Amino acid sequence: MAQNCANGTLAAYVPDSSKPWNSLRVQHVYRRLGFGANFNEIQAGLLLTPGQLIDNLINDAKAAPLPTPPSWYNWSDSDYSDFTNEATAQYTEWYLEWLNQMLNTGVREKFALFWHNHLVTRFVDYLCPSYMYEYHKLLQQYAFGNFQTFVKEMGKNPAMLKFLDGRLNYKLLPNENYARELLELFTLGVNNNYTQQDITEAARALTGWVTYTEDCAPITFDANQFDTGSKTIFGQTGNYDFDGVHDLIFQERPTEVAQHICTKIYTHFVHPIPNQTIIDGMAQTFQNNGFEIEPVLLELFKSDHFFEDDAISVEIKSPVDILISTIKESNYGFDTTVLQLVGMLTVDQGQQLFNPIDVSGWNGNRSWINGTSITKRWDMLDDYFGYVLTQLDKEDMRQLAIDVSNNSNDVEIVAQTITDYFIPKGLEDSASYAQATIALKATVPQNYFDLGLWDLTFQYVPEQVYKLMLWIIRRPEFQLA
């Protein structure tokens, strides 16, 4: 049975001989908080303290400008001449834009993706590119902000209002869909100290957000459709409205909210199996700081627990993560064609951005891997490396080998250092590294190595590194972050 063996506490990590600040732990920070780092970023990270690196990453993510709004950001139905084709093109445009942002503003987008899988909406259910844009912008704006405000703003977001039928929640015909998911998934957790009566009464408090002039137009509040009667929620009676019921959840059920959200943060960013002691500490910090997200993240990511060996390389990468991190870490480059390729491949792998499988989101971790999906992972990375070799600058492959091996002319050292760069904890034995060396040697005759005629200036080094990469991505350890 799988278990969480990571020790350590929420006390700040202080490097020592048993737990040094090294490339492994710098990569761990970048892989968990973002989508990995290239060689130069890792070297720069080593010059900082762990706390400085994490502060810098979070601060830079918060300060990063939001992307320029697309020309269609406020379009409604009457702005289209051919809705189906134009809206599909706009969805694709913003899908690729998000992938591009992941490569350039990785930390913010890693957290936006996390919240996308918590405060779920599905484009196929609301079908409005303008709603999608506003939804994504909200994920970015509140990724490190106040969770109570975040949830409240998300409930008024047009994508959410349409996805969970808030726009159909009338005074005389209340709709319970959003109220149910607000309690069950977004704040308290399934069956966690609420009743069906609480859902029913909360739905009444949420009535009135029903007015829009046409499809994809803004959805606004109509006071005539708000239920002004008293509601009893969590045993408290009052004339609760939209903001009031959201506030009541955090007032009357703060422990449940904190535990639910901190468990999700922990299992996503640290270990798939919860550590209740760590989560309890996070939850207390969450409550003590008025449900501000950032203090919880800073405490967790700077903690001794986060840097434990048993917390490194235990999360299975999602399709988006494995593709974006491979591009980012290899530094092999990308262009529009690569982004389009990545977009198609993530859809094929079951992680279509803006379209989680249902309101509870993607299950993550082990659900990403099965007998079919693993071969698709290999194939999609094969396609990327092949594109780099034939269409981009294959000399980037040589440069990576020079960087990570310190320009070694020993083929075994080059094979090992490249392998260790992409596989967090390296391989299990010398026999496995011998296989890596064989893959790197590729079709170069053995006498070149025996006579010392081979080094990283050799003509076919990019092709050799390509062959090694195909071998690396097939290692089980490569699937882990």
Buried (B, 14 or more C-beta within 10 A) or exposed (E): EEEBEBEBEBEEBEEEEEBEBEBBBBBBBBBBBBBBBBBEBBEBBEEBBBBEBBBBBBEEBBEBEEBEEBEBBBBBBEBBEEBEEBBEEBBEBBBBBBBBBBBEBBBBBBBBBBBBBBBBBBBEEBBBBBBBBBBBBBBBBBBBBBBBBBBBBBBBBBBBBBBBBBBBBBBEEBBBBBBBBBBBBBBBBEEBEBEEEBBBBBBBBBBBBBBBEEBBBBBBBBEEBBBEEEBEBBEEEEEBBBEBBBBBBBEBBBBBBBBBBBBBBBBBBBBBBBBEEBBBBBBBBBBEBEBBBBBBBBBBBBBBBBBBBBBBBBBBBBBBBBBBBBBBBBBBBBEEEBBBBBBEBBBBBBBBBBBBBEBBBBEBBEEBBEEEBBEBBBEBBBBBBEBBBEEBEBEBBBBBBBBBBEEBBBBBBBBBBBBBBBBBBBBEEEEBBBBBBBBBBBEBEEEBBEEEEBBBEBEBBBBBBBBBBBBBBBBEBBBBB
